């Protein structure tokens, strides 16, 4: 095309645009200025359009950026909607990635953390203390090894007894963690009688007073000395299995009194410890695993073990970081996938917006084509504008992410390791930048692809039409269907979580945790070293509580020991291992206090003369293999009763086989008990008074964790509820964006088909016919998206299996409800434009066209 023809073409388009603006009421001078701003300088356009694709010069790139900025300023509403949509998607991804990076990816703050391992034998948690001593001496794969126990102790300072969560340490723990004192000093290996405080304990309980160093205190009645304080930023990030009513934060550290002498193999009261070690340089994980397995097999063969604790023993050596985050990893990965879906939906929405705007820019594209622009040059302009929108959305999303991370830290469950250290650091910032660029490329390709197909045919179209090509229409419908598919996946995940929470809260008849109070008493001092002394104390406490107003029943019990057990008269099948059973100690009134129903036989008495036990229904099914256990023997006791299954510790765990024995005849060690009380009135209101009644027995003994059993159980599923909350938020955002997407597609389709609809109505088509026609078209798109989403969800929900409880990942009821709900939302999004189309005046539509 000759330059004269090009200039004439440009002038024709400019004059036409001026005429349109004047007709719309814009003054002639303002109309000319606006038209010139839209089409720009013809000479510069021609020069830029002759540029070949490749690495553009900075001048040309700057021109693209300036032109993109003008387009964003000229359409503030469009820009605001696009940036806000992207900010939601990018911000959610940045916040969750920030948390995932801190929890899953960031190295532990210990020297050579990549070589630290966690060694476990029983229940994937602990090792017998004698075994730890043997491993520390004999294992050659490690250059350091240490062990620890979490325990509740009474710390008496200045006459006040304070219940304190303590880590009792064995071995080279300070060397493994690299800890240095902030005040005073740390105890040395083998040194006992010293206490090291966490910095928060130092500030809150001792008001930051450095003069406490060297002060004499009593720990569980035994004299001790405060030696030092750890730094504020020190983190004891080691796996913990504290019970529901125990604190999660370690407040003080002591050197364990355990020695190889006082912890002989096969001793009835052998304690278990958690073991960490550091592999020597060059020693692989497999080598360390092999050596520990061989050592443990030799130790077992040499010493033998009590059947109820060690008869089934396997050894695992795993990276410490892997063991620390193993419970949090599945949930975080699911949340990362969920926010990725939200981002894809946001991209599809913005791509649809850009396609709609691109259709109104055909006149501009025509001029660029007339001046010789190729498809790559036009695509570069679209991508430049898309990247600018994405970077603006990324900047806004970064602000949302900072608020999101703060909210996650504040609302997140306490057992997510290192959640409180989550932040927007350099790695997260780099990820946000990369995500913004990738996002811009993703949604920017849609209009670029749309106009790159048959680009030179654009000039053949009427200059008055703004109708998009069929490919653009198909692309917009495809994007809308994709949004619905992704939204259904998120809704399915949220629906399965909702049903899981509901299944967790299904309670057996008679179980009323709202009226059951639970408190923990941890005994200390020389007065409570023997079993009769402990029984006398708790008997007095129960007598006082049973006489208190409003108390219907009271009893004591332990959280439980664990070990493999068989019924003596019913040995396991050949080759089958013994089943791990919870061994609980309980008193006479525990049955009524906690709300257990007796199914067969009788309950325990505090005055038993022979060893007896009561088992639950899960024990009957899995250990007794369905046979009647009454009169048979297990755990050195005769079974006299069967009680129903009850989730009294954790709502998100299937009932485990349990055996109850009288605490007054216990052969297992205990220093603390859970006191259960059934209260007729408001249990929460009675908590303070009943605590005081219990404390009258011995004011020196700390009583803590007083709360309703209902609240304690609710805390046990706090992580699942938190995951559900986030999934529900993401799913709601996804559904909203998907509804907006399909509404936008149908609204734009109605606007482009105004002439056709007007003609149909002029020829006699009724409003109902028009509504059905438009709604049918939209629901075809929605149906395709929902169908694809169902197939994808059926495959992807298997990844959530570990987060579900008593619900199959392919639960048909959940999928049916989710699909029906999303179809209803899609129908509403289609019906509104369809109803507007039916109100079109045929004459106005035809005259407009």
Secondary structure as UniProt FT lines:
FT   HELIX           3..23
FT   TURN            24..25
FT   HELIX           28..39
FT   HELIX           42..49
FT   HELIX           58..74
FT   HELIX           76..100
FT   HELIX           101..105
FT   TURN            111..112
FT   HELIX           113..115
FT   STRAND          116..120
FT   TURN            123..125
FT   STRAND          126..128
FT   HELIX           129..138
FT   STRAND          142..157
FT   TURN            158..159
FT   STRAND          160..171
FT   HELIX           173..177
FT   STRAND          181..184
FT   TURN            189..190
FT   STRAND          194..197
FT   HELIX           199..204
FT   TURN            205..208
FT   HELIX           210..212
FT   TURN            213..214
FT   STRAND          216..219
FT   TURN            220..221
FT   STRAND          222..230
FT   TURN            232..233
FT   TURN            244..245
FT   STRAND          252..255
FT   TURN            260..262
FT   TURN            265..266
FT   TURN            268..269
FT   STRAND          272..279
FT   TURN            281..282
FT   HELIX           285..303
FT   HELIX           307..310
FT   STRAND          316..319
FT   HELIX           320..359
FT   TURN            360..361
FT   HELIX           362..370
FT   TURN            371..372
FT   HELIX           375..411
FT   TURN            414..415
FT   TURN            417..418
FT   HELIX           419..421
FT   HELIX           426..452
FT   TURN            453..454
FT   HELIX           455..460
FT   TURN            463..464
FT   HELIX           470..504
FT   TURN            509..510
FT   HELIX           513..515
FT   STRAND          516..522
FT   HELIX           526..528
FT   HELIX           531..546
FT   TURN            549..550
FT   STRAND          551..557
FT   STRAND          561..565
FT   TURN            568..569
FT   TURN            574..575
FT   STRAND          579..586
FT   TURN            588..589
FT   HELIX           590..594
FT   STRAND          598..601
FT   TURN            606..607
FT   STRAND          612..616
FT   HELIX           617..622
FT   TURN            625..626
FT   TURN            630..631
FT   STRAND          633..634
FT   TURN            635..636
FT   STRAND          637..643
FT   TURN            651..652
FT   STRAND          658..662
FT   HELIX           663..665
FT   STRAND          672..679
FT   HELIX           683..695
FT   TURN            696..697
FT   TURN            699..700
FT   STRAND          703..708
FT   HELIX           709..716
FT   HELIX           718..752
FT   HELIX           754..762
FT   TURN            763..764
FT   HELIX           767..796
FT   HELIX           797..803
FT   TURN            809..810
FT   HELIX           812..838
FT   HELIX           842..848
//
